[in-house]
Amino acid sequence: MNRPVDRAMQRDRPAKAAVREIWVNRIAAGASRHEQGERPLYLTLSGAHGRDIELLIQRGILSLTDVGSIAESDADLVVAVENSPDAELALKTKFPGLKVVRQAVQDLIKSGNLLRGPTGVHEHYCRASFVNLDLDEPLGGKFETDQLSFPVLQWIAKFAELHAKRPVIHWVLFLTLQAQIPWEPLVCTRVQQNLAENFGRVPRFAESARALLGDDLYEALSERDPIDWRSRPPQDSQHLLMALVPKRLAQMLHDRGWFVRTVTNYRYGGEPPHASPMVTWVIEFHWDPRSSVTPDVVYSEGLQTALASVGSIEEDGTVS
C-alpha cells in the first residue's frame, strides 16, 4: 500500500501519536457509559495500519480472544471504513473479527443525496458514539447553486442528520485535515466575508480570532481582495482552518437541533522538510431544544467555544 495516508501512518510521528492519544482518552472516558449493542462505540477511517485500533486494544477497550481475534462480545464496538481492498485485507489480517466496510465514507453516508441516507446496518454504523474522520486531504471548497459549500463539512452534517433520528444521540467527532488552502479566488473572498461578518456579530469570537490569527492576518481577512494563501506561511493556513471549521459547523447545524461545542482545536506539522501542516479537532454535538426557539443563541454559544481551546502539538508530541 503506497497511499499517502498509509505512509503517514507507517512513519507514526510523535505529533500524530499524540493526536491518537487524545482520541483514545476521549473514547475511554465514554466507553463506560456506552450501551453495548445499541450502536457502535467508534467508527473510524483508520488506514491500513489501524494505529488507533491498536491503542483501543492496549487500553483494554477492545478485548481479544486467546488466539488474537476480537472477542465476540466486542465485535460490534468498532467499525473501520476503508475504500482500498488492500487496506481492508491488511486490517482484517491484523485484527481478525474487525468489522470493515469497504466503501468511501462519502458513499457510505450518501453525501450527494439530500433525500436519502444509509439504511439498515450501515445507518447503525453511522450512529456511532465517536466518529473519526482522519483525512489526509485539505478542506475543499466550491459553489453549488451559488452557495458556498465544503464537501467534508457536508459529510459531517449528514452524520449529524443520522444521529438526530429517534432516539436522538449525542456524539463526538474527531476531524483531521491538511492545512493547504486549494480554493479559487471567489471561494476565498466568500470565506473572508463570512468570517468578517462573524467577527462583527460575536465580539468574543473576534477577540479570540485576533489572538489566534495575529493582527496582520485578521485585518487581511476583512479586506475585499482574496488572500493568496500560497504566499503565506503554513501556520496562517492552519490558523484560518482553526477559526473557520468549527465556526462553519456551528453555523450549519445550530438550527437543525445541534449545539456544536469545540473541545480541542490544535495544529501540528508544517515543519520542513517533510511534515505536512495539519489541523485536528475534537467536537461534541449536543441535541439542544433551544435550536427551534432561539437558534441564534445556540449558534452564538457554539461560536464562543470555537476558539476556546486552541493549541499546537510540537514535533516531539508535546501539546502546548
C-alpha positions as CSV (number, residue, x, y, z in Angstrom):
1,M,0.0,0.0,0.0
2,N,1.5,3.2,-1.1
3,R,-1.2,5.8,-0.4
4,P,-0.1,9.0,1.4
5,V,-2.3,8.2,4.4
6,D,-0.8,4.8,4.9
7,R,2.8,6.1,4.5
8,A,2.0,8.8,7.1
9,M,0.6,6.1,9.5
10,Q,3.7,3.9,9.0
11,R,6.0,6.8,9.9
12,D,4.0,7.3,13.2
13,R,5.4,10.6,14.1
14,P,5.2,11.7,17.8
15,A,2.8,14.5,16.9
16,K,0.4,12.1,15.3
17,A,0.8,9.7,18.1
18,A,-0.2,12.5,20.5
19,V,-3.4,13.1,18.4
20,R,-4.3,9.4,18.7
21,E,-3.8,9.6,22.5
22,I,-6.3,12.4,22.6
23,W,-8.8,10.3,20.7
24,V,-8.4,7.2,22.8
25,N,-8.6,9.1,26.0
26,R,-11.9,10.5,24.9
27,I,-13.2,7.1,23.8
28,A,-12.0,5.6,27.1
29,A,-13.9,8.2,29.1
30,G,-17.1,7.4,27.1
31,A,-16.8,3.7,27.0
32,S,-18.1,3.1,30.5
33,R,-21.3,4.8,29.6
34,H,-21.7,3.0,26.2
35,E,-24.7,0.6,26.0
36,Q,-23.5,-2.5,24.2
37,G,-25.5,-3.3,21.1
38,E,-27.3,0.0,20.9
39,R,-24.8,1.4,18.4
40,P,-21.1,1.1,17.8
41,L,-18.8,2.9,20.1
42,Y,-16.4,4.0,17.4
43,L,-16.4,4.4,13.6
44,T,-13.0,5.2,12.1
45,L,-11.1,5.9,8.9
46,S,-8.1,4.0,10.5
47,G,-6.0,3.4,7.4
48,A,-4.4,0.1,6.7
49,H,-2.2,0.1,9.9
50,G,-5.1,0.7,12.3
51,R,-2.9,2.5,14.9
52,D,-6.0,3.8,16.8
53,I,-7.5,0.3,16.9
54,E,-4.2,-0.9,18.4
55,L,-4.5,1.6,21.1
56,L,-8.0,0.6,21.9
57,I,-6.8,-3.0,22.4
58,Q,-3.8,-1.9,24.5
59,R,-6.1,0.2,26.8
60,G,-8.5,-2.8,27.2
61,I,-11.4,-1.0,25.5
62,L,-11.4,-3.6,22.7
63,S,-10.7,-7.2,24.0
64,L,-9.1,-10.1,22.2
65,T,-9.6,-13.9,22.4
66,D,-6.7,-16.2,23.3
67,V,-5.9,-16.6,19.6
68,G,-5.8,-12.9,19.0
69,S,-9.1,-12.2,17.3
70,I,-11.5,-9.6,18.5
71,A,-13.8,-11.1,21.2
72,E,-17.3,-11.8,20.1
73,S,-18.6,-9.6,23.0
74,D,-16.8,-6.6,21.5
75,A,-17.4,-7.4,17.8
76,D,-19.9,-4.6,17.4
77,L,-17.9,-1.9,19.2
78,V,-15.6,-0.7,16.4
79,V,-16.2,-0.3,12.7
80,A,-13.5,0.7,10.2
81,V,-14.4,2.3,6.9
82,E,-11.8,1.7,4.2
83,N,-12.1,2.2,0.4
84,S,-9.0,0.3,-0.5
85,P,-9.2,-3.5,-0.9
86,D,-5.6,-3.9,0.1
87,A,-6.1,-1.9,3.2
88,E,-9.3,-3.8,4.0
89,L,-7.3,-7.1,3.8
90,A,-4.5,-5.7,5.9
91,L,-7.0,-4.6,8.6
92,K,-8.8,-7.9,8.6
93,T,-5.5,-9.8,8.8
94,K,-4.1,-7.7,11.6
95,F,-7.4,-7.6,13.6
96,P,-9.4,-10.8,12.9
97,G,-13.1,-10.2,13.6
98,L,-12.9,-6.5,13.0
99,K,-15.9,-5.1,11.1
100,V,-14.7,-3.3,8.0
101,V,-16.9,-1.5,5.5
102,R,-15.1,-1.3,2.1
103,Q,-16.5,1.9,0.8
104,A,-15.6,5.6,0.7
105,V,-17.1,7.4,3.7
106,Q,-19.0,9.8,1.4
107,D,-20.6,6.9,-0.3
108,L,-21.4,5.2,3.0
109,I,-23.4,8.2,4.1
110,K,-24.7,9.0,0.6
111,S,-23.4,12.5,1.0
112,G,-24.5,13.6,-2.5
113,N,-28.2,12.8,-1.9
114,L,-30.1,15.2,0.4
115,L,-33.2,13.0,0.4
116,R,-31.5,9.6,1.1
117,G,-29.1,8.2,3.7
118,P,-27.8,4.8,4.6
119,T,-30.2,2.2,5.8
120,G,-30.0,-1.0,7.9
121,V,-26.7,-1.9,9.3
122,H,-24.9,1.0,7.6
123,E,-27.2,3.5,9.3
124,H,-26.5,1.8,12.6
125,Y,-22.7,2.1,12.0
126,C,-23.0,5.8,11.2
127,R,-24.7,6.5,14.5
128,A,-21.5,5.6,16.4
129,S,-20.8,7.5,19.6
130,F,-17.4,8.6,18.3
131,V,-16.8,9.2,14.6
132,N,-13.2,9.7,13.4
133,L,-12.7,11.4,10.0
134,D,-8.9,11.3,9.9
135,L,-8.4,12.7,6.5
136,D,-5.1,13.2,4.6
137,E,-6.6,15.9,2.4
138,P,-7.4,19.6,2.5
139,L,-10.7,21.2,3.0
140,G,-12.1,21.6,-0.5
141,G,-14.5,24.5,-1.1
142,K,-16.8,25.2,-4.1
143,F,-20.0,26.9,-5.1
144,E,-23.2,24.9,-5.6
145,T,-26.3,26.8,-6.8
146,D,-24.5,30.0,-5.8
147,Q,-24.0,28.7,-2.3
148,L,-20.6,28.3,-0.6
149,S,-20.1,24.6,0.1
150,F,-17.4,22.4,1.8
151,P,-18.0,18.8,0.9
152,V,-16.3,17.4,4.1
153,L,-18.4,19.6,6.3
154,Q,-21.5,18.4,4.4
155,W,-20.4,14.8,5.3
156,I,-20.4,15.8,8.9
157,A,-23.8,17.4,8.5
158,K,-25.1,14.1,7.2
159,F,-23.7,12.3,10.2
160,A,-25.5,14.8,12.4
161,E,-28.7,14.2,10.5
162,L,-28.4,10.4,11.1
163,H,-27.7,10.9,14.8
164,A,-30.8,13.1,15.0
165,K,-33.1,10.2,14.2
166,R,-35.1,8.9,17.2
167,P,-33.7,8.3,19.6
168,V,-31.5,11.4,19.3
169,I,-27.9,10.6,20.1
170,H,-25.2,13.0,21.4
171,W,-22.0,12.2,19.6
172,V,-18.3,13.2,19.3
173,L,-16.4,13.9,16.1
174,F,-12.6,13.6,15.6
175,L,-11.7,15.5,12.5
176,T,-8.2,15.9,10.9
177,L,-7.4,17.8,7.7
178,Q,-4.4,19.0,5.8
179,A,-4.0,22.8,6.1
180,Q,-3.4,23.6,2.5
181,I,-6.0,26.1,1.0
182,P,-6.8,25.0,-2.5
183,W,-9.7,27.4,-3.1
184,E,-10.3,29.5,-6.2
185,P,-10.3,33.3,-5.6
186,L,-14.1,33.6,-5.3
187,V,-14.3,31.0,-2.6
188,C,-11.5,32.8,-0.7
189,T,-13.4,36.0,-1.0
190,R,-16.7,34.5,0.3
191,V,-14.8,32.8,3.2
192,Q,-13.3,36.2,4.1
193,Q,-16.6,37.9,4.0
194,N,-18.2,35.2,6.1
195,L,-15.5,35.4,8.8
196,A,-15.6,39.2,8.9
197,E,-19.4,39.1,9.4
198,N,-19.0,36.8,12.4
199,F,-16.2,38.9,13.8
200,G,-18.7,41.7,13.9
201,R,-21.5,39.6,15.2
202,V,-19.8,38.0,18.2
203,P,-17.1,40.2,19.9
204,R,-15.8,37.3,22.0
205,F,-15.2,35.2,18.8
206,A,-13.5,38.3,17.2
207,E,-11.2,38.7,20.2
208,S,-10.2,35.1,20.2
209,A,-9.7,35.1,16.4
210,R,-7.4,38.1,16.5
211,A,-5.3,36.5,19.2
212,L,-5.0,33.3,17.2
213,L,-4.6,34.8,13.7
214,G,-2.5,37.8,14.6
215,D,-3.3,41.4,13.6
216,D,-1.9,41.1,10.0
217,L,-4.0,38.0,9.0
218,Y,-7.0,39.2,11.0
219,E,-7.1,42.5,9.1
220,A,-6.3,40.8,5.7
221,L,-9.4,38.6,6.2
222,S,-11.5,41.8,6.4
223,E,-10.2,43.1,3.1
224,R,-12.1,42.8,-0.2
225,D,-9.1,41.2,-2.2
226,P,-8.8,37.4,-1.8
227,I,-5.7,36.3,0.1
228,D,-3.1,34.4,-1.9
229,W,-2.5,31.6,0.6
230,R,0.5,30.3,-1.4
231,S,2.4,33.3,-0.4
232,R,1.7,33.0,3.3
233,P,3.4,30.7,5.8
234,P,1.7,27.3,6.6
235,Q,0.9,28.5,10.1
236,D,-1.5,31.1,8.6
237,S,-3.4,28.4,6.7
238,Q,-3.6,26.3,9.9
239,H,-4.9,29.2,11.8
240,L,-7.5,30.0,9.2
241,L,-8.9,26.5,9.4
242,M,-8.9,26.6,13.1
243,A,-11.2,29.6,13.0
244,L,-13.3,28.6,10.0
245,V,-14.1,24.9,10.5
246,P,-15.8,24.9,14.0
247,K,-17.5,28.2,13.1
248,R,-18.9,26.8,9.9
249,L,-20.1,23.6,11.6
250,A,-21.9,25.7,14.3
251,Q,-23.4,27.8,11.6
252,M,-24.6,24.8,9.5
253,L,-26.2,22.8,12.4
254,H,-27.4,25.3,15.0
255,D,-30.9,25.4,13.5
256,R,-31.0,21.6,12.9
257,G,-31.1,20.8,16.6
258,W,-27.4,20.7,17.5
259,F,-25.3,22.7,19.9
260,V,-21.8,22.3,18.5
261,R,-19.1,22.5,21.2
262,T,-15.4,22.6,20.1
263,V,-13.4,20.8,22.8
264,T,-9.9,20.9,21.2
265,N,-8.6,22.8,18.2
266,Y,-5.0,22.0,17.5
267,R,-2.5,22.4,14.7
268,Y,0.6,20.3,14.1
269,G,3.2,19.6,11.4
270,G,4.3,22.1,8.8
271,E,7.9,22.0,9.7
272,P,10.3,21.5,6.8
273,P,11.4,19.3,5.2
274,H,8.6,16.8,5.3
275,A,5.7,17.2,7.7
276,S,2.5,18.5,6.1
277,P,0.7,21.2,8.0
278,M,-2.3,19.7,9.7
279,V,-5.2,20.7,11.9
280,T,-7.2,18.4,14.2
281,W,-10.3,18.9,16.3
282,V,-12.5,17.2,18.9
283,I,-16.0,18.5,18.5
284,E,-19.1,17.5,20.6
285,F,-22.6,17.6,19.2
286,H,-25.3,18.0,21.8
287,W,-29.0,17.9,21.0
288,D,-30.4,21.3,22.1
289,P,-34.2,22.0,22.1
290,R,-33.4,25.7,22.1
291,S,-32.5,25.5,18.4
292,S,-36.1,25.5,17.4
293,V,-36.9,28.6,19.6
294,T,-33.7,30.6,19.9
295,P,-31.3,29.3,17.2
296,D,-29.2,32.4,17.2
297,V,-28.4,31.9,20.9
298,V,-27.3,28.3,20.2
299,Y,-25.1,29.5,17.3
300,S,-23.6,32.3,19.4
301,E,-22.7,29.9,22.2
302,G,-21.2,27.4,19.8
303,L,-19.2,30.2,18.2
304,Q,-17.8,31.2,21.6
305,T,-16.4,27.6,22.1
306,A,-14.8,27.5,18.6
307,L,-11.5,29.1,19.7
308,A,-11.7,28.5,23.5
309,S,-9.2,25.6,23.4
310,V,-6.7,26.3,20.7
311,G,-3.1,25.0,20.8
312,S,-0.3,23.3,18.9
313,I,1.2,19.8,19.0
314,E,5.0,20.0,18.7
315,E,7.1,17.6,16.6
316,D,8.0,15.7,19.8
317,G,4.3,15.2,20.7
318,T,4.2,17.9,23.4
319,V,0.8,19.7,23.5
320,S,1.0,23.5,24.1
